[in-house]
Amino acid sequence: MSAHDDPLLRLRALCLALPEVTERLSHGEPTWFVRGKKTFVSYADHHHNDRLAFWCAAPPGAQEALIGSDPDAFFRPPYVGHRGWLGVYLDVPVDWQEIAEIVTDAYRCVAPKTLIAQLDAATGS
């Protein structure tokens, strides 16, 4: 499997490209944090079932909308789903542009305003 085909490497690159993001293991899975404190994405390598996925923070209403539009690609993750977090399957055909948007939205959910402003300045948003 090439780096381009490895979902963990692709997800890692998306997360680490955001301002002041670090990675460490949490509950045995690669997890990404803003300023080393607030989790915004966690990899789920068959963590609670036989599926490859990640869990992430999501804006209000996004979980319901995405699961409703494509339940084969999105799900309500255990433990954090009740807080609106989104589960995204990586063992199905994946639109990496959409994943990049989901990851950026997750970051925006937990990052402080100063880092969101830094991200907006860097991306011209």
LINMOTA-V754170 format. One line per field, one symbol per residue. ss: DSSP state (~ for helix, > for strand, _ for the rest). burial: + if it has 9 or more other ideal C-beta (glycine too) atoms within 8 Angstrom, else -. A space follows every 10 residues. Layout:
ss=???
burial=???
//
This chain:
ss=______~~~~ ~~~~~~____ >>>>>>__>> >>>>___>>> >>>>>_____ _>>>>>____ _~~~~~~~~_ ___>>_____ ~~~__>>>>_ _____~~~~~ ~~~~~~~~~~ __~~~~~~~~ ~~~__
burial=-----+++-+ ++-+++-+-- +-+-----++ +++++---++ ++++------ -+++++++-- -++--++--- --+++-+--- +--+++++++ ---+----++ -+++++++++ +---++-+++ -----
//
